[in-house]
Amino acid sequence: MSAQDRIEETDVIVIGSGAAGLAAALSARHAGADVVILERSEKLGGTTAMSGGVPWIPCNHHMHEVGSSDSREAALTYLRRQSLGRMDDDMIETYVDQGSDVIKFIEAQTDIRFRALKWPDYHPELPGGTYGRSLSAGLFPGEKLGALRPRLRGSLTFPIPVSSNDLEDGVDIFDPAIIGERLEKGLVGVGNALVAGLAASLVEKGVHVLFGMRAQGLIMQDGAAAGVTGSQNGEPFQMRARRGVIIASGGFEWNAGLVKDLLRGPHEGAASPSDNEGDGLLMAAEAGAALANTDEAWWMPIMKIPGEEYEGNPAIRFAVTELTKPGSIMVNRMGQRFVNEACNYNDLGRSFFQFDPQTFEYPNREAWIIFHHAYLDKYPVLTRYPGDPVPSWMVQAATLRELADQIGVDADGLERTVQQFNETAREGADPQFHRGESQYDRYHGDWALKGPFQTVGPLDQPPFYACRVYPGVLGTKGGPKISVRAEVQNLRGGHIPGLYAAGNAAAGITGMAYPGAGGTIGPALVFGHIAGREAAVRTNRR
């Protein structure tokens, strides 16, 4: 019998091992509770391990290190400006008021040392917008995970040990000597670094992480959550919780039925583990939880390389820097641009939802990134780097008209679009969509250039190339509604005793907004921490 078979009862059960679950476990353990983490897959880290690992924390104590500053008023002004009636003031106030203390707590309880980035907020020109709210965990020694090191989930987007610090430090991450040295030292980066830092501390503190444990139901007693039921390798199990159950099992983006019933707009791929099928949402709903924000996701334009897989599913790759470097545009099948390609990926993702009432369709659903030869000579495109042969998944043609014919795009429209774009792009201007005017637009551009030229440049050097871009998500952001204490709310406005939620498994506190880099991990850490703290001190009422 394995150790996980023998654990029939504990103080706090945490479902999921991403940022929210690990933060919850760390907080609950610090408060004196015995904690067990149930992870459905055989890998550690959830969506966080596949991400950039950056939390967005207003008023954090590292901002001064990059010459920035913040205030409670500025942060709340910025968030409220993006609310559009979808944010709860009490929730965002709690987030702003407790965020910096949660980061200090993590630094005190783990070997993680965060660093502020100069990364601008996603809407830095809005009132209260600034930079420095996004934090990086840097690189982390993977061996500190001990026996859990082989369990750390790999990332398709970040397969080598890199850090969000590297760009700002001028580190050449394409230098084999630099990456080789990091690999030799066993360092991990981005989301892996955040997960490894949290998990290593939890192991030291005696928290059990059990794999292959799919939680699918709640044990309810006198109206309170008293444990979970589920399956382990096809066999049923149940585990009792003396104090509380915390749902941190990720979103529902891989559940086709829930996506069809709840999510708005087209969605053709998710950059997250395929285990994110909404188990937490379903468990909470069965217990009478109120659901909120279920029509929203962390939207992301994505690209695919035919035949490439991640854990048995078609691999999904982010489309970010490909769209922001000068010499590229994105068009729909009419050959028309429809968005500022360099704006933040969440809001760019919404542009795929534009609906044409005359044709009754989404005209931007089929989109292509178009770039010219000078771009290909200078910048990477997915796995193809300058100097490499042109891959088979990249469409190539001597003229724009020939390219349009190959990809099924209106040739007259494409030629007209490129001509109009080039006329102003040579001057670093984009009067149609204002690309390059925001500080954020330029952050992912070419830092060797100046001003709007970092992201705006003509397409005038044939041959021309195209790659398909799809509407996708990083994860969904709807689920059980929670209180400022991370308690799951019921349909009558009260809460379900002993049940808590955080991360993408809970209703997103920022509504439709993505305030800045780490806008998903920031609330996950903060409300995960709150959930753990509250569950640990809850009196056993059985």
N, C-alpha and C positions, 0 to 999 in steps of 0.2 A: 504493500500500500504506500502511495506517495504521500509527501507532506501535505499537499493540497487536499487529498482525500480525508485527512484526519482533522482538518479545520472545519468544525461544524458550527462554531459560534465565535463572534468577535465583537468588539465595541462598535466599530465603524467599517462599513463596506463601501469601497469606492469602485465604481464601474467605469473602467477605461484608464489607459496609461498615457494619455496625452498631457499637454500643459495643465489643463484644468484638473484632471485626476491626480497628477503628481503633486500639484500645489495643495490640493485638498488633503492628500495623505500626509504631506509634510506638516501642515498646520494642525491637523487632528492629532498626529503623533506628538507634536510639541506640547499640545494641551493635555497630554497624558493618556490618550486613548490607544488601545490596541487596534491596529489597522490592517486590513487585507485589501489589496487591489486585485480585482478580477479583470483580466484582459482576454477578450474573445479570441484574438489571433495568437499566433506563436511569436509575434514580434512586439517589441517595446517602443512606445512613443507615439502611436496614432498618427494623425495628420500633422502634428507638430514636428515629428521627426522628418517629414518630407518637405518641410517649409523652410523659410529663411530664419526662423527662430527669433524673430524680433518682436518684443512687446512695446506697444505704444502707451506710455505712462505720462500723463500731464503732471507738471510740477515736480518731476523727479529730481533727485539731489545730484545728478550728474550733468545737468544741462549747462551749468556754468563752465564746465570743462571745455565746451565748444563755443563759448562766448554767447550763449543764449540764456534767456530767463523766462519765467512764467509766473502766472498768478492764478488763483482759484477763479477769479472773475473772468480772466482772459480765456481760460480753458472752457468754462461753462458757456461763455458767449459764443465761442467757436462751435461747440457741440450743438447748442440750441439753434444756431443759424442753419444747421443741416438737419434739424429734427423733422420739419414738415409735418408736425403733429404726431410723429411716430415714436418719440422718446418720452420716457417717464422721468420727470425732473428729480425725483428722489433717487432713482437708480443712477443717473449720471452724476449726481452730487456725491453719492457714496463712492462711485468709481474714482472721481477726482480727489476726494478727501482721503481715501485710504490707499490709493495706488502707490504712492512713494513709500509709505510704510511697509507695504507688501514687498517691494523690491529690497528695502533695507533688511527685512526679515529673511528673504531668500539668501541674500549675501551673507547674513550672519549664520545661517543654518547650513549653508553649502559652500563649496569651493568656487562657485560662480562669482565672477566680478564683472558687473555690467559696465558698459561704456556708452555714453550718449553719442549719437550720430548727427551729422549735419544734414541728414535727410529731411527735406521740408515736409510739413504736413501735406496731405493730398489736395488741400485747398488753401494754400498759405496766404492767398490774397484776401480771404474772408476775414471779417473781424475776429480777432483772437488767434488767428493762424500764426504759426511760427515754425521753428525747427528745434531739434534736440529732444523732442518727446519720444522719439524712437530709440530703443536701446539694443545693444548687441551683447551677447554673452561671450563673444570672442571664440577662441579655440579652447578645447578641453581634452585632457588626457583620457582616452577611452579605457585604458586599463583600470581606472578607478572604479569601473563598473564590475570588475571581477567576473564572476560566472555569468553575469547578465550581458557581458560585452557582445557575444555572438547573437544575442537577441535584439540588439539595437536595429531598428528598421532602417533600411537604406533609402536613399533619395535618388530618384532618377534625374532631377534637376540639378542637384548638388552632390555628384558622386565622389568628389574629391574634397579634402579638408580645406575649405575656404571659409572666410569670415566676412561679415558685412563691413568690418573695419578695413578690409584690404583695399577697396576702391578709394577710400578717403586717405589711406596711408600711401597710396601709389604703388602698391605691391603688384607685381606682374604675376597673376595667378596662372598664366600660361607658361611660366618658366618651369621646366621639369625639375630643376635642382631644388627650387623652393617647395614644390609639392612633394618631391621625393623625400626631402628632409622631414616634412610634416608627417608623411606616412611612416617613415622610419621611427619617429617618436610616438607613433600611435595616436596622434591628435585627431579629433573630430571637430567639425565646424557647424555653423548655422544651426538648423533645428536639432541636429544630433547633439550639438554641444549643450543646448539648453536641456534637452531630455536627459542626457548622460549626467549633467551636473546635479539635477534634481534627484534622479533615480539612485545615483551613487550614495547620496546622503541618506536616502530612505532605507537602503540596504543596511548601512551602518547603524541606523536607529532601530532596526528590527522589524521593519514593515515587510510583510510578505507580498510578493507579486506572483500571482498564479496565472498561468497561460492556458489557452484552450478552454477557457471558462466563459461560455456565452450566457449572460444573465438575460432572462426573457420574461420574468414575472416578479411581482412583489408579494412577499408574505405580509398580509395585512392583519392586524390584531387590534380590536377596539378602535378602528378607524385610523390607526397609525402604521407606518411602515416598520416592519419588524424583521426584515430579511429579504432574501431573493431566492428565486428558483431559476433553473436553467438546465443547460446540457453541457456535458464535458465528454468530448469524443463520442457523441451520440448517446451517452448515458445520462439520465436525469441526476441533478444534484440540488440540494438546498442548503443555504447557509443563513444562520440567524444573526441579527445585528442588535446588540443590546442598547445602542444609542441612536444610530441613524444609518441611512443609506444615501449615498451621494451618486447621482447619475452624471457621468462625464464621458459618455460613450460615443461622442461625435454626432454628426448630422445624419440626414436620411437620403443623401444624394445618390446612393447606390440602390435605393428601393424604388423600382420603376413605378409601382402603384402609388406610393406616396408622392413621388415627383409629379406624376400626372394629376393627382387630386389636389395637391397643395401648392406646388411651385409655379410661379408666373413665368411666362416666356419660354423660348426654346433653350434647350440644354443638351449638349452633345458630348459631354465628357467631364469627369471629375478628377482633379489632381489630389486624390486622397485614397486611403485604403478602401478596398472593396467591401470590407466588413461594416462600413458605415451605412447600415440599412435601417436606421431609425429605431433600434431596439429600445433605447431610452425613452423616446417619444411615445412608443406604443405602450410600454410599461406604465408610464405616468398617466397616459390617457385612460387606461383600464382602471387606474386607481382614482379617477375622477378629477384629474388635473385640468386646469384651464390652459389652452394652447394659445400662442401668440407669435406673430412675425413669421408665420409658416410660408408666406409667399416670397420670402427674401432669401438670398444667398450671397456669398462673397463671390461676385461675378468675376470672370476671368476669360479673356480671349485665349484660346489654346491652339496648339498645332500638333500634328501627328505625323510620325514617320511610318509609312506602311510596313507592316510585319513586325514592328518593334513592340515588345510586350513588357509589362511590369506585373509580376506575380500572377501570370496567366491571363491578364486582361490587356487590351490594347493600351499602349503607353500614351500618357498625356503629358505634353510639355507646355510650359508657360510661354506665351507670346508677349514679351515685354520689350527687351532691348532691341529685338528685331524691328519693332514698330517705332522706336524712338530715335534711332540713329539717322543722320541726314542722308538723303538719297533713297528714301523709301516712303511709300504711301499705302493706304489700304482702300480698296474699292469693292463695291457690290457688283452684281452681275450686269448692271447697267453701265458699268465702268465708271461709276461716280464715287467720289469720296463722300463719307457720311458722318465723320467724327474727327476730332482732334486726336490723331493717333498717339500723341505723346502724353495725353492726360492719364490719370491714374486708371489702372486696369479695371477696378470695380465699376466706375462710372462709364468707362469705355464699353464694358460688357453690356451695359444697359442699351447701348445704341443698336444692338442686335434685335431689341424688342420693338423697334419702330414698326407700327402697323399701318398698312395701306388699306383704307376702307373700300377703295374702288376695286382693287384686285383681291381683297380679303386674304392677305398674306403678309409675311414678314420679309420685306424686300432686301434686308441686309443680312439675312440668315446665311446666305452663301457669299462669303467674302474672301478676298485674296490680298496678300501683301505683294506689292510690286516694287522691284528695285532694279537699279542699273549696275553695269559692270564695275564701276568705281566703288560701289558699296561692297560688292562681293570681294573685291581685292583687299578691303580694309577691315571688314567687320565679320564676326562669326554669325552663322545662321544655324540655330539648333546645334547639331553635332558637326557641321561643316565649318572648318576654319580657313582663314585666308591661305592660299597656296594649295589647298586640297583640290582634287578633281570635283567637278560639278556632279552632285549625287543624282541618282535616277529619280528621287522624289521631288526634285526641283525642276520646274518647267522652264525651258530656255528657248529664246527666239531672237532672231536678228532685228526684228522691228516690233513695235507695240501692237500693230495690227495682227501680225502673225501670232504673237503671244496671246492676244485676246481670242483669236480663233481656237487656239489649243485648249484654253481653259473655259470656253463657253461664255465669255464676257462680250458685251456689245463693243465692237471695235471702234466705232465712231465716238462713242462715249468715253472710252479709255483714252484715245488720242486727244480729244478735247480736254479731258480732265488734266492730263499730264502737261499739255501746252499751257493751260491756265495756271496750274500750280507752279510751273517753272518760271513764268513771267515775274512772279513776286518772290519766289523762293531764292532767286539769285540775289535779292536784296535782303534776304533773311526775314521775309514777311509772309504771313498766311492770313490775309483778310477774311477768308471764308470761315475758318475754324479757329484762328488765333493760336495756332501751334507755336510754341516757343516763347510765348509772352509770359507764362507763369514760371516761377522759379522751379516748381516741381517738374514741369515739362523738360527742363534742361538737365535735371539731375541724372537721368539715365541716358543722356546724350553723349556726345564726344567732348570730353573735357579738354582736349587739345585745341578746340575751337572756342570762339568767344560768343557770348550772348545767344540770341536765337539761332545762330548758325550751328550751335551744338546739336540741334535737332532738325533744323530746316535746311534743306539743300535740294537742288534740282535733280531730275532724272534725265540726263541728256547724253549718256555715254553707253551706246549699245555694246554688246547684246543686253537684252532685258530678261528678267527672271520673275517667277511667281511661285508662291506657296499658298496653300489653302489655310484659312484661319476660321476657326469654329467658335461658336458661343459655348462657354464652359463655366465651371465653378471650382473654387477651392474647397468649398463645403457649403452646406445650408446653414442658415442662422435662425431657424424657428424651432420651437419645442415648448415644453412646459413653461408657463410664466412663473417667474420667481420674484421674491421680495428682496428688500435691501439686506436681509439676512440669508439670502440664497435659498429660502424655503420655497418649495413648490406650492403654488397657489391652487386652490380648488375652484370649482365653477361658481361658487357662491361668494367669492371674495375673501374667504379665509385661507388657511393653509393646511396642508396634509402633514400632520405631525411625523417627525422622523424622516421626512423625505426632502432632499436638497438636490439642486442641479446647477451645473456651470458649464461654460464652454459652448461648443456648437450644439450640444444636446439640450441647451436651454434657449428660451426666447432671447434673441440678441438685444442687448440694452441700447444699442445705437440705431435701432430701426433699420432704415434703408441705407444709412450712411456708413462709410468706411473712412474714418477721420484721418488716418495716417498709417504709415508702415507699422505693422504690428497691431492694427485695430481689432484683430481677432484674438491674438494671443494675450494682449493686455487685459481685456475683461476676463479672459479665461483664468489667468493667474489670480486676479483680484477676487473674483467671486468664487473661484475654487478655494482660495485661502479662507474666505469668509465661511463657505460651506463646511470646510473641515473644522474650523474653530467652533462654529455653532453646533455641529453634530457632536463634537467631542464632549461638550459641557452639558449636553441635553440629559436630563434625568431619565433613567430607565423607568418607564411607566407600565411595564408589563405586570 
